[in-house]
Amino acid sequence: MTSAARHFRPDALVVDHAPAGLKGEIVPALRYLKRESPESRLVLGLRDVVDEASHVRETWRREGAYELFDEVYDRILVYGDPTVYDVVAEYGLSAGAAAKVRYVGYLRRPASRRSPEQVRAELGLRTDRLVVVTAGGGGDGRDLFRAMGEALRHRTRPADFDCLLVGGPLMSEADRATLQELAGVGAHVHVLDFAKDMASYLAAADGVISMGGYNTVCELLSLERPSLIVPRVRPRKEQLIRAEALAARGLVRMLHPDDLSPSRLLAAVTDLLDHPPVANAAVAMGGVPAVAAELTTLLSDEGPSSNSTDQLPALRSASRADAHRLATPVWRFSQ
């Protein structure tokens, strides 16, 4: 990495998620650029929630991340909203590091390609309500799919909603076979191994059941679908913390995986459809244009922008069409 930094001397280096890189691999390059190429802007991008605060603080202390925040990085962009989760307070950033933090908002996803009517006609719904169940990449969604399948198989009253189960590219062959078996539960159950245009299926749903990964949550918030999140809780608590924080704001409902049973899941789905959550406050969704604006400011030497906490009303209403186009190269290091 240091050799690449020496050769390219990028206008900006954006590091994703891990402040020191994997096992500290990006640190020499960061320090080289800070020392030998001070005009290079060094930026860290963080999700709204990294993990449990005590674990993050211990990891960052061990890896020297706090020193990087104070001495090396020029800007720390948080792809979230501090009213949902306050990274500065939870992870104990110094006053100097906090001054570099910009909460840019969640990253709004593109609109669906097809109308809800087109999707519903394609599926051939038997009812007038659709529930979509997804586990993101699908690598650990077995329990969620199994519980939903059992709930549909053994429900005692006539089906009052259609259910679409969508797998993912990370599903094992065994889990994929199990998912396909659920297609035989009844005419109201539809199964897709994978959906390239997931946004269209989510937009057509009256309710969505999902896990709590960052990308999935951004899709749900972008499309404003009534959602029930069953988060992963091991080996990391990132999804649980995110789901609890969003549920506290009234943006989603949450079912802890320890409470995941066919009967409880069916009851939660029914309640979601009959009484959709009503958010008690808006959430910032202007992450894409805000990131572009922050990088533009850094690269043009216009001076520091105001902290994004003060810009939240604008970020909540920002759209993808507002995004700035960057005219200079940016080098991105992703974990």
C-alpha positions as CSV (number, residue, x, y, z in Angstrom):
1,M,0.0,0.0,0.0
2,T,2.8,2.4,0.8
3,S,4.3,1.8,-2.7
4,A,1.0,2.6,-4.3
5,A,0.6,5.7,-2.2
6,R,4.1,6.8,-3.2
7,H,3.4,6.2,-6.9
8,F,-0.1,7.7,-7.2
9,R,-0.1,10.4,-4.5
10,P,-3.9,10.5,-4.7
11,D,-5.9,13.7,-4.3
12,A,-8.0,11.9,-1.8
13,L,-7.8,8.5,-0.1
14,V,-11.1,7.2,1.3
15,V,-10.8,4.3,3.7
16,D,-13.8,2.2,4.3
17,H,-15.0,0.9,7.7
18,A,-11.6,-0.2,9.3
19,P,-9.6,2.9,10.3
20,A,-6.3,1.0,10.3
21,G,-7.2,-1.4,7.5
22,L,-6.9,-5.2,7.9
23,K,-4.3,-5.9,10.6
24,G,-3.0,-2.3,10.3
25,E,-2.0,-2.7,6.6
26,I,-3.1,0.8,5.6
27,V,-1.3,2.7,8.4
28,P,2.1,3.0,6.7
29,A,0.4,4.4,3.6
30,L,-1.6,6.9,5.6
31,R,1.4,8.1,7.6
32,Y,3.5,8.4,4.4
33,L,0.8,10.5,2.7
34,K,0.4,12.7,5.7
35,R,4.1,13.3,5.9
36,E,5.2,13.4,2.2
37,S,2.0,14.4,0.4
38,P,0.1,16.8,2.8
39,E,-2.1,17.9,0.0
40,S,-3.7,14.4,-0.2
41,R,-6.9,14.4,1.7
42,L,-7.4,11.4,4.0
43,V,-11.0,10.4,4.7
44,L,-12.5,7.6,6.7
45,G,-16.1,6.3,6.0
46,L,-18.0,4.6,8.8
47,R,-21.4,2.9,8.8
48,D,-24.0,4.1,11.3
49,V,-23.1,1.3,13.7
50,V,-19.8,-0.5,13.7
51,D,-20.4,-2.9,16.6
52,E,-21.0,-2.9,20.4
53,A,-19.4,0.2,21.9
54,S,-17.1,-1.6,24.4
55,H,-15.8,-3.9,21.6
56,V,-15.2,-1.1,19.2
57,R,-13.4,1.0,21.8
58,E,-11.1,-1.9,22.7
59,T,-10.4,-2.8,19.1
60,W,-9.7,0.8,18.1
61,R,-7.4,1.3,21.1
62,R,-5.4,-1.8,20.3
63,E,-5.1,-0.9,16.6
64,G,-4.2,2.8,17.3
65,A,-7.3,4.1,15.5
66,Y,-7.8,7.0,18.0
67,E,-4.3,8.3,17.1
68,L,-5.2,8.1,13.4
69,F,-8.4,10.1,14.0
70,D,-6.5,12.8,15.9
71,E,-3.3,12.9,13.8
72,V,-3.9,11.6,10.3
73,Y,-7.5,11.7,9.0
74,D,-8.8,15.0,7.6
75,R,-12.4,14.0,7.7
76,I,-14.6,11.2,9.2
77,L,-17.8,10.6,7.3
78,V,-20.5,8.6,9.1
79,Y,-23.2,7.2,6.8
80,G,-25.9,7.6,9.3
81,D,-27.9,10.0,11.5
82,P,-26.7,10.9,15.0
83,T,-30.3,10.9,16.3
84,V,-30.3,7.2,15.5
85,Y,-26.8,6.4,16.7
86,D,-24.2,8.8,17.9
87,V,-20.8,7.4,16.8
88,V,-18.9,10.2,18.6
89,A,-20.4,9.6,22.0
90,E,-20.7,5.8,21.8
91,Y,-17.1,5.2,20.6
92,G,-15.5,7.9,22.7
93,L,-13.9,10.1,20.0
94,S,-11.8,13.0,21.3
95,A,-12.9,16.6,20.8
96,G,-10.4,17.0,18.0
97,A,-11.6,13.9,16.2
98,A,-15.3,14.9,16.8
99,A,-14.6,18.2,14.9
100,K,-13.7,16.1,11.8
101,V,-16.9,14.0,11.9
102,R,-19.7,14.7,9.5
103,Y,-22.9,12.7,9.8
104,V,-23.9,12.6,6.1
105,G,-27.1,10.6,6.4
106,Y,-28.0,7.1,5.2
107,L,-27.2,6.2,1.6
108,R,-30.4,6.5,-0.3
109,R,-30.9,3.6,-2.8
110,P,-32.2,4.0,-6.4
111,A,-35.9,3.9,-7.0
112,S,-37.5,0.6,-8.2
113,R,-37.3,-0.1,-11.9
114,R,-40.8,-1.6,-12.2
115,S,-44.1,-0.4,-10.7
116,P,-45.7,-2.4,-7.8
117,E,-48.5,-3.3,-10.2
118,Q,-46.1,-4.9,-12.6
119,V,-44.4,-6.9,-9.9
120,R,-47.7,-8.1,-8.4
121,A,-49.0,-9.2,-11.8
122,E,-45.7,-11.1,-12.5
123,L,-46.1,-13.0,-9.2
124,G,-49.7,-13.7,-9.7
125,L,-50.9,-12.8,-6.2
126,R,-53.9,-14.6,-4.7
127,T,-54.5,-11.9,-2.2
128,D,-54.3,-8.1,-2.1
129,R,-51.4,-8.0,0.3
130,L,-47.7,-9.0,-0.2
131,V,-45.0,-9.8,2.3
132,V,-41.4,-10.0,1.2
133,V,-38.9,-12.0,3.2
134,T,-35.2,-11.4,2.5
135,A,-32.0,-12.1,4.3
136,G,-29.7,-9.9,2.3
137,G,-26.9,-12.0,0.8
138,G,-28.6,-15.1,2.3
139,G,-25.6,-16.5,4.0
140,D,-27.2,-16.8,7.4
141,G,-30.9,-16.4,6.7
142,R,-31.8,-20.1,7.2
143,D,-33.6,-19.7,10.6
144,L,-35.7,-16.8,9.3
145,F,-36.8,-18.6,6.1
146,R,-37.5,-21.8,8.1
147,A,-39.6,-20.0,10.7
148,M,-41.6,-18.2,8.0
149,G,-42.1,-21.4,6.0
150,E,-43.4,-23.2,9.1
151,A,-45.6,-20.3,10.0
152,L,-47.2,-20.4,6.5
153,R,-47.5,-24.2,6.5
154,H,-49.3,-24.5,9.8
155,R,-51.4,-21.3,10.0
156,T,-54.9,-22.1,11.0
157,R,-56.9,-19.4,9.2
158,P,-57.1,-18.8,5.4
159,A,-54.2,-17.0,3.9
160,D,-54.7,-13.2,4.0
161,F,-51.4,-12.3,2.3
162,D,-49.0,-13.7,-0.3
163,C,-45.5,-14.2,0.7
164,L,-42.4,-13.9,-1.4
165,L,-39.2,-15.5,-0.1
166,V,-36.0,-14.1,-1.8
167,G,-32.7,-15.9,-1.3
168,G,-29.3,-14.4,-2.0
169,P,-26.0,-15.1,-3.7
170,L,-24.3,-16.3,-0.5
171,M,-26.8,-19.1,0.3
172,S,-25.4,-22.6,0.5
173,E,-26.7,-25.2,-1.8
174,A,-28.5,-27.0,1.1
175,D,-30.2,-23.8,2.2
176,R,-31.1,-23.0,-1.4
177,A,-32.8,-26.5,-1.7
178,T,-34.7,-25.9,1.6
179,L,-35.9,-22.5,0.2
180,Q,-37.2,-24.1,-2.9
181,E,-39.1,-26.7,-0.9
182,L,-41.0,-23.9,0.7
183,A,-42.5,-23.1,-2.7
184,G,-44.7,-26.1,-2.2
185,V,-46.3,-24.8,1.0
186,G,-49.2,-23.3,-1.0
187,A,-50.2,-21.1,-3.9
188,H,-49.7,-18.0,-1.8
189,V,-46.0,-18.7,-1.4
190,H,-43.5,-17.5,-4.0
191,V,-39.8,-18.2,-4.1
192,L,-36.9,-16.5,-5.9
193,D,-33.3,-17.8,-5.5
194,F,-32.0,-14.3,-6.2
195,A,-33.4,-10.9,-7.3
196,K,-31.3,-8.5,-9.3
197,D,-34.0,-5.9,-9.1
198,M,-34.7,-6.3,-5.4
199,A,-35.9,-2.7,-5.0
200,S,-38.9,-3.4,-7.2
201,Y,-40.0,-6.3,-5.1
202,L,-39.6,-4.3,-1.9
203,A,-41.5,-1.4,-3.3
204,A,-44.4,-3.7,-4.2
205,A,-44.6,-5.1,-0.6
206,D,-47.1,-4.2,2.0
207,G,-44.6,-5.5,4.6
208,V,-41.0,-6.6,4.6
209,I,-39.3,-9.1,6.9
210,S,-35.5,-8.9,6.8
211,M,-32.3,-9.1,8.7
212,G,-30.6,-5.8,9.8
213,G,-27.5,-5.4,7.6
214,Y,-26.7,-1.8,6.6
215,N,-27.4,-2.2,2.9
216,T,-30.8,-3.8,3.5
217,V,-31.8,-1.2,6.0
218,C,-30.8,1.6,3.5
219,E,-33.1,0.0,1.0
220,L,-36.0,-0.2,3.4
221,L,-35.6,3.4,4.6
222,S,-35.3,4.6,1.0
223,L,-38.5,2.8,0.0
224,E,-40.3,3.6,3.2
225,R,-41.8,0.1,3.5
226,P,-43.3,-1.2,6.8
227,S,-40.6,-3.5,8.0
228,L,-39.9,-6.1,10.7
229,I,-36.2,-6.7,11.3
230,V,-34.9,-10.0,12.8
231,P,-31.2,-9.0,13.3
232,R,-28.2,-11.1,13.5
233,V,-26.7,-11.1,17.1
234,R,-23.6,-13.2,16.7
235,P,-20.7,-13.0,16.3
236,R,-21.3,-9.2,16.2
237,K,-24.1,-7.1,17.6
238,E,-24.1,-4.4,14.8
239,Q,-27.4,-5.5,13.4
240,L,-29.1,-5.8,16.8
241,I,-27.9,-2.3,17.8
242,R,-29.1,-0.8,14.5
243,A,-32.5,-2.5,14.7
244,E,-33.1,-1.4,18.3
245,A,-32.1,2.2,17.5
246,L,-34.4,2.3,14.4
247,A,-37.2,0.6,16.3
248,A,-36.9,3.2,19.1
249,R,-37.5,5.9,16.5
250,G,-40.6,4.1,15.2
251,L,-38.9,3.5,11.8
252,V,-39.1,-0.3,11.9
253,R,-40.3,-3.1,14.2
254,M,-37.9,-5.6,15.6
255,L,-38.1,-9.3,16.6
256,H,-35.1,-10.7,18.5
257,P,-33.9,-13.9,17.0
258,D,-34.1,-15.6,20.4
259,D,-37.9,-15.0,20.1
260,L,-38.1,-16.2,16.5
261,S,-40.7,-19.0,16.4
262,P,-43.3,-19.6,13.6
263,S,-46.2,-18.5,15.8
264,R,-44.4,-15.3,17.0
265,L,-43.2,-14.4,13.6
266,L,-46.7,-14.9,12.1
267,A,-48.2,-12.7,14.8
268,A,-45.6,-10.0,14.2
269,V,-46.2,-10.1,10.5
270,T,-50.0,-9.8,11.0
271,D,-49.5,-6.9,13.3
272,L,-47.1,-5.2,10.8
273,L,-49.7,-5.4,8.1
274,D,-52.6,-4.4,10.2
275,H,-50.8,-1.6,12.1
276,P,-47.8,-0.4,10.1
277,P,-45.2,1.5,12.1
278,V,-45.4,5.3,12.0
279,A,-42.0,7.0,12.4
280,N,-42.0,9.6,15.1
281,A,-39.3,11.6,13.3
282,A,-37.6,11.7,9.9
283,V,-34.2,10.2,9.3
284,A,-31.4,11.7,7.2
285,M,-31.2,10.0,3.8
286,G,-29.0,12.4,1.9
287,G,-25.8,10.5,2.2
288,V,-24.9,10.3,-1.4
289,P,-24.9,14.0,-2.2
290,A,-23.5,14.9,1.2
291,V,-20.5,12.6,0.7
292,A,-19.9,14.2,-2.7
293,A,-20.2,17.7,-1.2
294,E,-17.7,16.9,1.6
295,L,-15.1,15.5,-0.8
296,T,-15.6,18.5,-3.2
297,T,-15.0,20.9,-0.3
298,L,-11.9,19.0,0.8
299,L,-10.5,18.8,-2.7
300,S,-11.2,22.5,-3.5
301,D,-9.7,23.8,-0.3
302,E,-12.8,25.8,0.4
303,G,-12.2,25.4,4.1
304,P,-14.1,23.1,6.5
305,S,-17.8,22.7,6.0
306,S,-20.1,23.0,8.9
307,N,-20.8,19.8,10.9
308,S,-23.4,17.7,9.3
309,T,-25.4,17.6,12.5
310,D,-26.4,21.2,11.7
311,Q,-27.4,20.2,8.2
312,L,-29.7,17.3,9.0
313,P,-33.0,18.9,7.8
314,A,-31.4,19.4,4.4
315,L,-29.9,16.0,4.3
316,R,-33.2,14.4,5.1
317,S,-34.8,15.9,2.0
318,A,-31.8,15.6,-0.3
319,S,-32.2,13.5,-3.4
320,R,-29.8,11.7,-5.7
321,A,-30.3,14.3,-8.3
322,D,-28.5,16.8,-6.0
323,A,-25.2,14.9,-6.0
324,H,-22.1,16.8,-7.0
325,R,-19.9,15.3,-9.6
326,L,-16.2,15.0,-8.6
327,A,-13.7,16.3,-11.2
328,T,-10.6,15.0,-9.5
329,P,-9.4,11.4,-8.9
330,V,-10.3,9.7,-5.6
331,W,-8.5,6.6,-4.4
332,R,-10.7,4.3,-2.3
333,F,-9.5,1.6,0.0
334,S,-12.3,-0.8,1.0
335,Q,-12.4,-3.6,3.6
